[in-house]
């Protein structure tokens, strides 16, 4: 009876852990690039603002966040959590185990300026529009060598730039496929006057390698060529090549 009482007492303490503990864990895991501000509730169920920060720790993007862990999942040796970002149509599931973290059927929308926080070279381009992330199923290994399995799709909608008067430039999609130690990426144009295509890969422990081409119709070259020359090589009139390494 004493053992059962101690166990119940211990579980009670865990249930009452403050939500700020989750904020501390997120900051530590992301090296300060993510945090949960204004965290309220408990570790097991709470709300807050998920913030995306630049390398200097300045907040760039903030979205409402709500989470609810499922304690019963511990009986399976896992920890399931329902996550909702910015009052999306439905929560998505995050499953944590001793060897991996899995995300299933997730959707989130952020301004494209979030790219400038992760890739500072893009910030001066004044990119506009929204990024829609859709995850079918992604699994990240947390034991041994880093590994990613699954697929995700990133769409840039109503793409534009403050450096050109032509808007929008179009809608674009980046398909991501995790293949263990490597993530493959393929870029395509959904619609728009600026035609983008590309492919690349990101291997564990290495910088991403990505090559893309941009084609501009003659009637738009005067408006778009100056912008593209800032980030790409002009191979011929209206044809540009961009390489990231």
KOLSEVO-481523 format. One record per residue: residue number from 1; x, y, z of N, C-alpha, C in turn. Coordinates in steps of 0.001 Angstrom, whole numbers, padded with zeros to 6 digits. Example, Ala and Ser with C-alpha at 12.3 -4.5 7.8 and 13.67 -1.06 7.14 Angstrom:
BEGIN
  num     n.px     n.py     n.pz    ca.px    ca.py    ca.pz     c.px     c.py     c.pz
    1   013190  -005690   007800   012300  -004500   007800   013200  -003300   007800
    2   012850  -002250   007080   013670  -001060   007140   012900   000030   007870
END
This chain:
BEGIN
  num     n.px     n.py     n.pz    ca.px    ca.py    ca.pz     c.px     c.py     c.pz
    1   000825  -001212   000000   000000   000000   000000   000861   001265   000000
    2   001968   001189   000758   002852   002345   000807   003419   002649  -000576
    3   003799   001552  -001294   004359   001748  -002629   003354   002381  -003576
    4   002095   001919  -003491   001054   002480  -004356   000828   003952  -004029
    5   000859   004257  -002737   000667   005640  -002326   001776   006547  -002829
    6   003028   006055  -002728   004153   006853  -003221   004071   007055  -004729
    7   003656   005988  -005445   003521   006095  -006895   002457   007123  -007266
    8   001318   007076  -006574   000243   008031  -006847   000693   009461  -006553
    9   001455   009604  -005459   001958   010931  -005104   002916   011445  -006178
   10   003800   010543  -006653   004752   010935  -007689   004058   011333  -008977
   11   003046   010559  -009374   002305   010892  -010585   001576   012218  -010441
   12   001073   012469  -009230   000397   013735  -008990   001331   014919  -009170
   13   002566   014776  -008682   003546   015846  -008858   003857   016078  -010329
   14   004011   014975  -011092   004328   015095  -012515   003210   015805  -013258
   15   001970   015433  -012950   000821   016037  -013624   000783   017543  -013399
   16   001268   017994  -012236   001198   019407  -011900   002441   020183  -012312
   17   003394   019553  -013007   004558   020292  -013489   004081   021499  -014303
   18   004661   022682  -014105   004197   023873  -014832   004547   023816  -016318
   19   003760   024536  -017125   003972   024563  -018572   005320   025166  -018939
   20   005878   025987  -018059   007164   026613  -018352   008285   025586  -018501
   21   008101   024392  -017940   009106   023345  -018122   009195   022928  -019586
   22   008057   022909  -020283   008061   022570  -021704   008781   023650  -022498
   23   008579   024907  -022118   009287   026013  -022765   010790   025836  -022626
   24   011243   025498  -021440   012677   025311  -021211   013231   024182  -022075
   25   012472   023095  -022199   012926   021970  -023010   012995   022314  -024484
   26   012006   023057  -024987   011993   023457  -026396   013161   024390  -026699
   27   013430   025338  -025810   014555   026249  -026021   015880   025498  -026057
   28   016028   024557  -025152   017274   023793  -025096   017454   022934  -026346
   29   016386   022272  -026789   016476   021378  -027947   016718   022139  -029247
   30   016253   023397  -029328   016390   024176  -030562   017520   025190  -030502
   31   018345   025117  -029479   019455   026058  -029299   018960   027511  -029279
   32   017781   027714  -028701   017256   029059  -028546   016507   029613  -029739
   33   016360   028820  -030813   015672   029322  -032007   014153   029205  -031893
   34   013675   028369  -030958   012246   028240  -030692   012004   028390  -029196
   35   010862   028934  -028841   010468   028952  -027434   008949   029053  -027338
   36   008420   028688  -026175   006987   028799  -025906   006802   029927  -024898
   37   006433   031090  -025395   006249   032259  -024536   004841   032251  -023946
   38   004673   032972  -022862   003372   033099  -022192   002756   031730  -021901
   39   003603   030765  -021558   003116   029404  -021295   002206   029389  -020074
   40   001030   028791  -020237   000055   028676  -019157  -000430   027241  -019061
   41  -000867   026861  -017871  -001342   025503  -017654  -000246   024639  -017068
   42  -000270   023368  -017428   000719   022428  -016913   001519   021834  -018059
   43   002551   021080  -017687   003351   020377  -018685   002464   019486  -019543
   44   001441   018891  -018947   000604   017917  -019643  -000475   018550  -020500
   45  -000904   019750  -020143  -001944   020412  -020928  -001809   021913  -020741
   46  -001608   022624  -021843  -001412   024051  -021699  -001501   024798  -023016
   47  -001242   026103  -022933  -001263   026979  -024099  -000096   027949  -024009
   48   000192   028598  -025125   001259   029582  -025155   001419   030135  -026556
   49   002515   030836  -026765   002864   031366  -028075   004171   030711  -028515
   50   004127   029958  -029631   005347   029365  -030157   006071   030443  -030964
   51   007283   030777  -030566   008042   031850  -031203   009213   031279  -031993
   52   009401   031806  -033205   010569   031487  -034027   011514   032666  -033921
   53   012773   032402  -033554   013719   033481  -033302   014918   033396  -034235
   54   015567   034548  -034446   016772   034545  -035262   017966   034147  -034407
   55   019155   034124  -035032   020350   033668  -034324   020690   034560  -033139
   56   020230   035818  -033165   020502   036735  -032063   019488   036658  -030944
   57   018496   035757  -031092   017492   035593  -030053   016319   036538  -030160
   58   016236   037294  -031263   015118   038224  -031446   013925   037482  -032051
   59   012734   037775  -031537   011520   037104  -032002   011107   037632  -033369
   60   010842   036700  -034305   010413   037100  -035634   008984   036700  -035921
   61   008595   035492  -035531   007261   034963  -035799   006710   034371  -034504
   62   005434   034613  -034237   004784   034027  -033062   003418   033486  -033470
   63   003111   032269  -033034   001833   031632  -033326   001267   031039  -032043
   64  -000076   031083  -031932  -000720   030486  -030771  -000513   028977  -030789
   65  -000265   028404  -029619  -000001   026971  -029490  -000819   026396  -028340
   66  -001372   025212  -028563  -002053   024472  -027492  -001612   023017  -027575
   67  -001446   022370  -026427  -001012   020968  -026419  -001724   020204  -025311
   68  -001846   018903  -025547  -002462   018019  -024548  -001825   016639  -024664
   69  -001056   016270  -023653  -000454   014941  -023616  -001504   013900  -023221
   70  -001293   012674  -023686  -002177   011558  -023351  -001435   010609  -022405
   71  -001627   010750  -021100  -000890   009907  -020145  -001084   008415  -020377
   72  -002251   007996  -020875  -002503   006570  -021081  -001542   005956  -022087
   73  -000976   006782  -022976  -000046   006251  -023977   001242   005732  -023342
   74   001516   006154  -022105   002709   005662  -021409   002652   004156  -021187
   75   001447   003598  -021161   001307   002150  -020989   001869   001396  -022188
   76   002002   002080  -023341   002579   001467  -024539   004052   001809  -024694
   77   004623   002454  -023691   006020   002845  -023772   006249   004061  -024644
   78   005179   004814  -024924   005241   006006  -025758   004602   007174  -025015
   79   004730   008363  -025604   004040   009531  -025065   003426   010286  -026235
   80   002097   010227  -026337   001372   010914  -027404   000959   012305  -026945
   81   000998   013240  -027892   000602   014611  -027578  -000182   015196  -028750
   82  -001369   015744  -028464  -002153   016459  -029473  -001709   017920  -029476
   83  -001337   018415  -030660  -000812   019778  -030787  -001677   020566  -031767
   84  -001986   021792  -031390  -002756   022688  -032262  -002011   024007  -032388
   85  -001757   024435  -033631  -001033   025679  -033881  -001956   026687  -034544
   86  -002072   027854  -033931  -002832   028969  -034500  -004268   028589  -034821
   87  -004892   027837  -033940  -006297   027461  -034084  -006573   026805  -035437
   88  -005703   025858  -035816  -005879   025125  -037067  -007168   024309  -037017
   89  -007570   023793  -038199  -008840   023074  -038278  -008868   021860  -037359
   90  -007739   021218  -037176  -007694   020074  -036272  -006279   019902  -035721
   91  -006141   019360  -034512  -004817   019123  -033940  -004093   018019  -034708
   92  -002775   017978  -034555  -001999   016876  -035110  -001299   016145  -033975
   93  -000853   014947  -034285  -000310   014063  -033255   001214   014047  -033294
   94   001815   014208  -032128   003258   014030  -031948   003458   012862  -030993
   95   004238   011875  -031417   004502   010695  -030596   005984   010644  -030250
   96   006267   010541  -028959   007644   010525  -028469   007940   009161  -027868
   97   009062   008580  -028283   009514   007311  -027722   010985   007459  -027349
   98   011574   006464  -026694   012989   006575  -026330   013926   006693  -027524
   99   013480   006304  -028723   014388   006288  -029876   013962   007215  -031008
  100   012760   007788  -030956   012347   008639  -032073   011213   009596  -031663
  101   011036   010612  -032493   009905   011536  -032400   009176   011484  -033735
  102   007866   011285  -033696   007086   011139  -034926   005978   012188  -034974
  103   005826   012831  -036136   004775   013821  -036368   003885   013303  -037482
  104   002568   013363  -037293   001643   012823  -038292   000528   013816  -038595
  105   000246   013980  -039885  -000901   014756  -040373  -000927   016171  -039781
  106   000185   016869  -039952   000304   018217  -039392   000230   019268  -040493
  107  -000378   020400  -040167  -000411   021546  -041065  -000155   022811  -040257
  108   000620   023723  -040850   000892   024997  -040193   001188   026037  -041263
  109   000787   027269  -041004   001028   028370  -041932   001788   029474  -041209
  110   002869   029959  -041845   003649   031065  -041287   004007   032024  -042421
  111   004243   033298  -042114   004720   034226  -043145   006072   033771  -043683
  112   006335   034034  -044955   007586   033590  -045563   008792   034286  -044935
  113   008568   035364  -044203   009676   036029  -043511   010361   035095  -042525
  114   009699   033990  -042161   010334   033007  -041282   011586   032430  -041921
  115   011627   032368  -043268   012816   031857  -043949   014022   032743  -043671
  116   013787   034049  -043590   014883   034966  -043320   015486   034776  -041945
  117   014698   034236  -040995   015223   033960  -039657   016177   032775  -039693
  118   015848   031766  -040510   016699   030583  -040600   017826   030736  -041589
  119   017595   031513  -042668   018612   031745  -043706   018789   033260  -043833
  120   019693   033859  -043054   019833   035318  -043030   020077   035946  -044396
  121   020693   035217  -045335   020973   035776  -046659   019694   036132  -047414
  122   018571   035509  -047031   017308   035777  -047715   016605   037026  -047188
  123   016961   037458  -045996   016264   038581  -045364   016265   039851  -046219
  124   017403   040243  -046865   017406   041478  -047654   016505   041436  -048885
  125   016018   040248  -049278   015188   040139  -050475   013762   040604  -050236
  126   013385   040801  -048977   012040   041278  -048673   010955   040362  -049196
  127   011100   039069  -048951   010140   038093  -049462   008775   038281  -048805
  128   007724   038081  -049589   006357   038204  -049089   005554   036960  -049470
  129   004424   036784  -048815   003597   035607  -049039   003554   034738  -047801
  130   002949   033577  -047938   002794   032655  -046813   003371   031287  -047151
  131   003905   030623  -046126   004386   029252  -046247   003385   028320  -045577
  132   002937   027319  -046316   002043   026299  -045767   002803   024984  -045694
  133   002981   024474  -044491   003670   023203  -044285   002649   022110  -044039
  134   002752   021033  -044819   001903   019858  -044617   002803   018650  -044415
  135   002619   017971  -043302   003393   016768  -042986   002469   015568  -043046
  136   002790   014611  -043923   002048   013358  -043928   002444   012530  -042724
  137   003729   012182  -042689   004280   011457  -041549   005790   011602  -041574
  138   006349   012122  -040501   007790   012298  -040374   008260   011693  -039067
  139   009375   010971  -039141   009942   010336  -037956   011404   010740  -037839
  140   011789   011255  -036672   013153   011696  -036410   013787   010775  -035369
  141   014913   010192  -035717   015606   009323  -034773   016283   010159  -033697
  142   016186   009721  -032449   016843   010408  -031339   017916   009549  -030696
  143   018203   008410  -031318   019225   007500  -030798   020158   007112  -031940
  144   021455   007073  -031646   022414   006704  -032676   022589   007819  -033698
  145   022813   007441  -034953   023013   008416  -036017   021700   009120  -036348
  146   021751   010444  -036620   020528   011163  -036984   019874   010546  -038218
  147   018560   010416  -038188   017842   009781  -039284   016451   010388  -039398
  148   015991   010574  -040640   014659   011113  -040903   013958   010206  -041902
  149   012742   009815  -041589   011931   009005  -042492   010578   009687  -042679
  150   010058   009655  -043917   008730   010200  -044155   008725   011280  -045212
  151   007654   012059  -045243   007504   013072  -046285   006808   014310  -045738
  152   007096   015432  -046396   006461   016703  -046052   006399   017561  -047312
  153   005501   018518  -047299   005321   019399  -048460   005243   020840  -047966
  154   006036   021712  -048582   006070   023124  -048208   005651   023957  -049414
  155   004569   024712  -049278   004083   025559  -050365   004294   027030  -050026
  156   004786   027776  -051016   004933   029223  -050896   003821   029845  -051733
  157   002840   030411  -051066   001664   030932  -051741   001726   032448  -051866
  158   001247   032944  -053010   001273   034393  -053298   002677   034941  -053090
  159   003652   034238  -053658   005054   034609  -053492   005324   035989  -054081
  160   006194   036733  -053413   006553   038048  -053906   007805   038564  -053231
  161   008217   039765  -053626   009378   040421  -053033   009156   041922  -053086
  162   009609   042618  -052057   009493   044074  -052039   010451   044725  -053033
  163   011348   043937  -053628   012330   044474  -054571   011828   044476  -056012
  164   010623   044010  -056250   010048   044037  -057591   008581   044447  -057512
  165   008130   045134  -058560   006737   045590  -058590   005788   044508  -059076
  166   006323   043422  -059646   005479   042343  -060139   005029   041464  -058978
  167   003731   041386  -058770   003205   040584  -057661   001809   040079  -058013
  168   001504   038832  -057644   002459   037881  -057060   003335   037239  -058136
  169   004460   036668  -057701   005347   035967  -058627   004809   034591  -058967
  170   004014   034024  -058057   003443   032709  -058306   003267   031915  -057031
  171   002914   030661  -057195   002801   029696  -056098   003772   028554  -056377
  172   004500   028123  -055334   005559   027124  -055523   005466   026049  -054443
  173   006029   024879  -054767   005956   023754  -053833   007303   023057  -053736
  174   007717   022793  -052496   008933   022033  -052222   008533   020724  -051563
  175   008817   019616  -052243   008500   018285  -051716   009731   017731  -051013
  176   009571   017289  -049768   010673   016753  -048966   010414   015289  -048654
  177   011435   014459  -048860   011325   013028  -048587   012521   012595  -047750
  178   012250   012091  -046541   013312   011599  -045676   013656   010163  -046000
  179   014947   009909  -046214   015410   008568  -046574   016499   008091  -045621
  180   016271   008268  -044352   017273   007850  -043377   018261   008964  -043109
  181   019500   008785  -043554   020546   009775  -043305   020484   010940  -044280
  182   019541   010921  -045210   019451   011968  -046223   018003   012392  -046444
  183   017825   013691  -046692   016519   014230  -047056   016615   014788  -048473
  184   015778   014289  -049381   015744   014784  -050755   014682   015868  -050883
  185   014945   016842  -051761   014019   017951  -051974   013816   018176  -053467
  186   012575   018465  -053858   012254   018771  -055253   011340   019986  -055290
  187   011718   020983  -056085   010975   022236  -056191   010243   022285  -057530
  188   008984   022731  -057503   008225   022892  -058740   007350   024135  -058648
  189   006940   024624  -059818   006044   025772  -059904   004605   025291  -060025
  190   003735   025813  -059190   002307   025517  -059303   001672   026450  -060329
  191   001985   027744  -060226   001489   028731  -061182   002282   030016  -061002
  192   002263   030880  -062040   002905   032169  -061910   003845   032502  -063047
  193   004170   033790  -063220   005054   034229  -064303   006515   033841  -064111
  194   006935   033600  -062867   008299   033145  -062599   008281   031630  -062444
  195   008935   030929  -063360   008947   029472  -063356   010190   028964  -062626
  196   009988   028243  -061536   011084   027707  -060732   011050   026187  -060741
  197   012229   025574  -060892   012388   024129  -060770   013722   023865  -060088
  198   013778   022801  -059304   015046   022491  -058664   015005   021187  -057907
  199   016173   020745  -057479   016274   019540  -056673   017548   019614  -055842
  200   017571   018830  -054775   018737   018826  -053916   018607   017784  -052829
  201   019554   017822  -051902   019574   016847  -050817   020281   017455  -049618
  202   019956   016907  -048462   020573   017341  -047205   020964   016092  -046443
  203   022267   015836  -046394   022774   014659  -045701   023155   015022  -044275
  204   023030   014058  -043393   023363   014270  -041986   024807   014727  -041835
  205   025011   015818  -041090   026347   016320  -040837   026928   017164  -041949
  206   026147   017467  -042989   026641   018246  -044124   025685   019396  -044422
  207   026182   020377  -045178   025327   021483  -045587   024386   021041  -046705
  208   023208   021647  -046808   022301   021304  -047906   022930   021628  -049258
  209   022654   020799  -050242   023096   021026  -051618   021845   021121  -052476
  210   021657   022276  -053120   020422   022490  -053879   020728   023314  -055122
  211   020183   022886  -056260   020330   023602  -057524   018946   023878  -058098
  212   018706   025123  -058484   017403   025508  -059029   017591   026361  -060270
  213   016608   026315  -061151   016594   027168  -062335   015366   028066  -062281
  214   015526   029267  -062808   014429   030230  -062880   014305   030718  -064319
  215   013084   030681  -064838   012826   031143  -066204   011787   032263  -066163
  216   012109   033331  -066886   011239   034505  -066903   010853   034810  -068346
  217   009566   034977  -068590   009090   035318  -069929   009595   036707  -070322
  218   009812   036957  -071619   010361   038245  -072070   009615   039458  -071526
  219   008288   039385  -071418   007517   040550  -070971   007726   040887  -069489
  220   008344   039967  -068731   008572   040210  -067300   010056   040357  -066946
  221   010944   040241  -067929   012376   040246  -067631   012843   041569  -067039
  222   012325   042679  -067505   012751   043973  -066984   012417   044116  -065504
  223   011310   043538  -065083   010894   043645  -063683   011599   042640  -062777
  224   011890   041440  -063289   012396   040369  -062433   013897   040139  -062522
  225   014520   040477  -063645   015946   040190  -063804   016809   040839  -062715
  226   016594   042113  -062335   017433   042704  -061279   017355   041937  -059956
  227   016168   041454  -059605   016017   040678  -058371   016761   039353  -058467
  228   016592   038648  -059569   017213   037330  -059709   018730   037422  -059774
  229   019268   038519  -060311   020727   038670  -060389   021362   038792  -059007
  230   020566   039136  -058000   021099   039229  -056636   021396   037855  -056039
  231   020712   036819  -056517   020829   035503  -055882   021211   034393  -056850
  232   021240   034691  -058162   021474   033627  -059143   022357   034130  -060281
  233   022889   033165  -061056   023687   033474  -062239   022779   033490  -063461
  234   022932   034509  -064289   022133   034604  -065508   022850   033860  -066626
  235   022323   032709  -067011   022947   031886  -068039   022654   032415  -069434
  236   021474   032962  -069621   021063   033583  -070881   019876   034481  -070563
  237   019403   035216  -071542   018303   036149  -071297   017082   035423  -070735
  238   016709   035774  -069506   015535   035177  -068884   015752   033825  -068247
  239   016994   033319  -068249   017299   032010  -067658   018379   032161  -066598
  240   018055   031720  -065374   018955   031895  -064239   019180   030561  -063530
  241   020338   030466  -062858   020661   029259  -062092   021102   029656  -060690
  242   020516   028980  -059714   020826   029245  -058305   021368   027984  -057663
  243   022485   028120  -056935   023072   026975  -056240   023271   027315  -054772
  244   022849   026392  -053910   023076   026505  -052468   023953   025349  -052031
  245   025051   025654  -051377   025965   024607  -050903   026494   024989  -049525
END
